[in-house]
Amino acid sequence: MSHEKGNLSIHSENIFPIIKKWLYSDHDIFIRELVSNGSDAILKLKKLVAMGEASVPENTQYKIQVILDEKNKIIKVCDNGIGMTGEEVKKYINQIAFSGAEDFLEKYKDKMDKDQIIGHFGLGFYSAFMVAEKVQIDTLSYQENAAPVRWICTGGTEYEMEDSDRSERGTTITLYVGEEGKEFLNEYKLRQILEKYCGFMPVEIYLETVQEKDKEEKEEPKPINDPHPLWLKHPNDCTEEEYKAFYRKVFMDFNEPLFWIHLNMDYPFNLKGILYFPKLKNEFDTIEGKIKLFNNQVFVADNIKEVIPEFLLLLKGTLDCPDLPLNVSRSFLQNDGYVTKISNYITKKVADKLTSLYKNQKDDYIKYWDDIHPFIKYGALREPKFYEKVKDIIIYKTINGDYVTLKEYLERNESKHKDKVFYVTDERQQAQYIKLFKDNNMEAVILNSNIDNPFISHIEMHESGISFNRIDADISEHLKAEDDKKDEAENKALQEKLEKIFKDNLNNQELKVQVENLKSENVSAMILLSEQSRRMEEMSKMFGGMNIPNMFPKEQTLVLNKNNKLIQTIAEKADAEEHKELIQMLCEQVYDLAMLSHEPLDSEAMNKFIDRSNLLLSKVAQF
Ligand SMILES: Nc1ncnc2c1ncn2[C@@H]1O[C@H](COP(=O)(O)OP(=O)(O)OP(=O)(O)O)[C@@H](O)[C@H]1O
């Protein structure tokens, strides 16, 4: 075939269905697009006035009005911005995907901060056809002697242009709303979407209804938006009360936030915003954050995880990234280098803030810990860079009520148990073990939330040599009396003897028995539960679906304390036939007591335990 070069052609008849169906997923964004165009038009005019290239009457109040005429099914968006000449309408409106914004920026590129203008693609206006059957533009350019122009289109490829009766500078877009957009002909709904998308746009926006306009006495109208959101103010100029009020207003949360981070970056990219650390309502709260993403004060979406590191979605906040395109697909964002930079920057800022709190306001940091630890731990799990930055400021509450870092804990317990962390998951249930620890001057930390299980596995994986053991998983050498190893053969014989006594009397040959010489004489026995098998079981429960009984059989060990009078008596008297019945009762009682301080007994075991306790007591009472 001979070589050929050419231009691809687009049939304009085909473009409308595409715009209507695929360009924007939510119909309600038509309001965002039209109000943004009005806001752009006003900002352009302001710029020209500032440069001396246009003049407006003194005390001009720039504003956008959205007027709802429910009865006639009309929504109007009016601005008093730059307006368009007939030529400009032909160029920017008739040529789809030809953006006047880009044109304007090109012309004034040296004098204009490009981040202020919202439009880029030259498509936004056409989103009006997602809700309207017919769209009319009436516009008058700021230019001297410009004539007002009317443009009408009914959603096909034909348009009409004629003279307009508009007498004031600016543009009115009139939407004759069709079936597809009738939900927006409701004042409440319209206010809701205006507040959602335009709540912080830089120009005052008023919502009016035709009925209101006809009323004689009108209240002083209030704009629906706050044109000067707090995130744009310099952090040094913001007061604590302002931050709190902004939080209440935006997130409707009347609990005060714990603290916040004000992001204020101009170079090498533009990013402004405020991230709040919310207070958890109670310790079992699942954290539900919300990060609102804005582009130049125009709301884009909540919780876009392609831009914001996922763990930050547990916070509440607003982020304004003017360099992000408003309507590109999310998969594009995922691969965008700029997005990665933003994400890294935010992660770093959050880690820095936490570190500075830890270093400079330790008491506050500790006070906040219960509320912020799930966030920090989740962040550490999800984001290796975050983990590296915060790992030295992760603190642990000990059974004595103070807070330590992992390093501090390991250092001060090094002589007792090197590289080993003992922890408690339920202070009430494990009270016996805690007492044993306290009596022996030992220290354990409290890790009682859902995130702790995966979190400690994460630490074990990343900090070589360190292991976490629940307080009932292992007996520290430190709990044992020193003379334990005095006679190996004697010890072995006693171990075998007690093992047999308990296995036989409990009628359980599988039972694991371990004889130890514990410092605390009062403890007859305790149960140890293998750390690994317990964790496996908890994990499978947490992720659900794997509730096959005995999938991870509990690896329990009954530890008998040979330093305890009762155990010594059992060992001595077990062979005597006349004590057979009593020995069996005592073995069962010792086992149940050990179990009781480990987990609740099931109802059958509990009944037996109570009956046996009564029997034993009545035997004791025969004195
Ligand atoms: N209210 C208005 N006042 C003045 N000019 C307007 C107005 N609305 C639209 N225009 C002109 O029409 C052009 C096309 O608008 P459109 O909304 O389709 O695209 P855009 O705003 O440039 O980009 P985007 O697709 O990102 O919104 C604008 O760039 C602007 O020049």
The ligand as an ORCA input file, in Angstrom:
! r2SCAN-3c Opt
* xyz 0 1
  N     -19.895     31.650     32.067
  C     -18.939     31.855     31.146
  N     -18.410     33.075     30.953
  C     -17.439     33.276     30.033
  N     -16.924     32.303     29.268
  C     -17.393     31.067     29.405
  C     -18.435     30.766     30.340
  N     -18.714     29.450     30.244
  C     -17.891     28.942     29.296
  N     -17.102     29.905     28.783
  C     -16.071     29.754     27.754
  O     -16.251     28.519     27.118
  C     -15.094     27.701     27.240
  C     -15.452     26.270     27.254
  O     -16.094     25.956     28.480
  P     -16.090     24.504     29.044
  O     -16.759     24.493     30.375
  O     -16.678     23.612     28.005
  O     -14.576     24.170     29.171
  P     -13.458     24.706     30.170
  O     -14.086     25.384     31.339
  O     -12.467     25.475     29.394
  O     -12.765     23.363     30.607
  P     -13.353     22.135     31.460
  O     -13.798     21.098     30.490
  O     -12.175     21.697     32.235
  O     -14.474     22.678     32.281
  C     -14.424     28.210     28.504
  O     -13.047     27.925     28.500
  C     -14.708     29.703     28.411
  O     -13.795     30.366     27.562
*
